[in-house]
Amino acid sequence: MHLDAVRTFVAAADAGRFQDAAAELSITQQAVSKRIATLEKILGVRLFTRTARGAQLTIDGQAFLPHARDLLRAEERAVASVRPGRRALRVDVIGRRLAPAAVLRDFHHAHPEVELDVVTLFDADAAVDAIRSGTIDASFRAVTMPGRRLPDDIAVVRAFDEPVQLLTGPAHELAAARTVGPAELVGHRIWMPGIVPGTEWAAYYDALAAEFGLTIEITGPDFGTEPLLDTIADSRSLATFVGERTHLVWPADHGLRRITVRDPTPVYPHSLVWHHDNSHPALAALRDHLCSERFDHSGTETWTPAWAWRGGPPRSPAPATS
């Protein structure tokens, strides 16, 4: 059933004359008659009786009219739902405890009028596929890991750098330190069972370990955040890395320590990735929000992998060479 025919039927029913309906729709009277005849053929009933005074609805026409109006209202709602700025901005934040989720909450507090739909996807490849298919509007990701290249229709801009911290239990050798340097971590066991080989975060920690000669273990099953914290709290030898803005909650008797790493400070390079044809106005507002100076760590000596996107205009970066 073509909605133009339904719209013509409603116009004719309201006007009472095919000629007046034609004028309202800016089409010919012949086109009105043809559309009504097509609709009657599809429905298998007569909708109008032609009289000297115009067109009157039949009993079937009267029964169909309220449903025809509902169809047109549904069409209006459907069009409005995808009109730029009318639907929620859908953003992938990797994980709801991680820094991108915190940054997106900051954005929402600054722009409460913007409706957000927050999702979590597995890795950068899944995020890019979702952006290209239109499933999401944007994603926070570290791009582009060695051996990968973003498609030409994907735009990217460095969003913010998140300092990496060391997390230890109270009995760990480094628990009393306020800060540590990467060189001081050589020989210590850093346990990160949540790392999945082939992902961008695995590539980041592989590069970090190689750069500073660190031992990062990914062995053992990943039972989630709480079991990891329980193990770290009870261990004298195990520590782990966490992002500065990663939201962690643990029992008071765990006594966990978050220790700043510096000279240099490893930072995780979060970039915002989106399709270059996406015109959602909230996406532009999010990019402007990320330009805020509070995400700037330029005053600190930092380290990030050579393959991390460095910023500049929002376009696809060249392939990594290291």
Secondary structure, 3 states (H helix, E strand, C coil): CCHHHHHHHHHHHHHCCHHHHHHHHCCCHHHHHHHHHHHHHHHCCCCEEEECCEEEECHHHHHHHHHHHHHHHHHHHHHHHCCCCCCCEEEECCCCCCHHHHHHHHHHHHCCCCCEEEECCCCHHHHHHHHHHCCCCEEEECCCCCCCCCCCCEEEEEEEEEEEEEEECCCCCCCCCCEECHHHHCCCEEECCCCCCCCHHHHHHHHHHHHHCCEEECCCCCCCHHHHHHHHHHCCCEEEEEECCCCCCCCHHHCCEEEEECCCEEEEEEEEEEECCCCCHHHHHHHHHHCCHHHCCCCCCEECCCCCCCCCCCCCCCCCCC
